[in-house]
């Protein structure tokens, strides 16, 4: 069984991963997905182009990727011994989760909910 866990590293995401523990015991493959919804420098406040220099954009993007990586690690720490792949994508969260699920042929998707 191949399971996708969409996570933003929040307590509810990690709780969702833990709650799926019974299901994850039968999983042989887990993909953790973190979707970045804002690309640094992508919004210039109504003006054409970025307000950041290319170097600043690269630095901000690396910070976003590092944070996403930490969020994936925090979620992975709550999981079983199944094979775990980490995946970071940029885009609309719902659309990206559905696209990745289709591309990977997943059996189950787990997401946490904020209350």
N, C-alpha and C positions, 0 to 999 in steps of 0.2 A: 504494500500500500504506500502511495506517495501523497504526502500531506503538505499543504502550503500554510504557513503561519505568517500572516501579515502583521508586522509589529512596528511601533514607533518608540519602543523602549519604555513606554508609560507603564505604571502599575497595572492598569487594566489589560494591557497587551500581554504582560508577563503572567497575570492571573489567568488569562484565557489559555495561554500555553500550558500552564500547570493544570488547569481544569481538563484539558484535552489529554491528560496523562494516560487515562485508561485506553483511549483510542491510539495514542502514540505507541503504546506497548506493542501493538501489532504492526506498526509502521516500520518499513525497512528503509524509508527515505523521507526526510523532512527538508523542505526548502523554506528558509526564513527570508521574507521579503520586506524591505524597507523602501517606501516610496517617498522620494523628495519632491515636494510640491512647489517649491520656489527655487528657481535657478538664480544664484546671485548675479545681480546686474541686469536681470532680464526686464525689469520694470524701471523705466526712466521717468516715471511720473508724468506720462503723457507726451514726452519728447521722444524723438526718433533716436534709437541707439541706447547704449548703456551710460550710466553716470559714473561707472568705474573704469579705470584703465585696464587693459588686458591683464597686467600683472596682479592688480587688485582682484579682478574676477577669478583668476586662477587660485589665488590665496584663499578667497572666500569659498570657492568650490571645494578645495581640499579640506577646509574646516567642516563643511557640510558632510563630506564623505567620511571624515574621521568620526563625527558625531553619529552618523548612521551606523558605522562599524561598531561603535561602542553600544549602541542600542541593540544591534544584532547579537553581540556577545552577551549582553545582559539577558536576553531572551533565551539564547542557547544554553546558558547556565541552568535554566529551569527545566530543561528537557531530558529525555531518555538517552539511551545509547545508540539510537538510530543514526544512520549516516545523515549528516546535516550539511546542506549547502547554503551559503549566504548569498543573497542577491540584492543589489541596490539599483533601483530604477528611478527615473524622473518622469513626472507626469501627474495626471489626475488619478487619485487613489483608487476609486472604484473601477475605472476603466483599465488601469494598469493591472490591478489584481485579476480582473477577468481575462485580460490579454495573456498574462503570464500563465494563468490556469489553463487556458486553451493550448498555449504553446507547449507546456510541460505534460499535458494529459493527466492532471491531478485527480486523485480520488476524493479529496476532502480539502476544504478551506476553513481555517480557523482565524477569526478576528475578534479582538476585544471591543467592548463598547464603553464609552464614557457615559457616566450617569450624572 
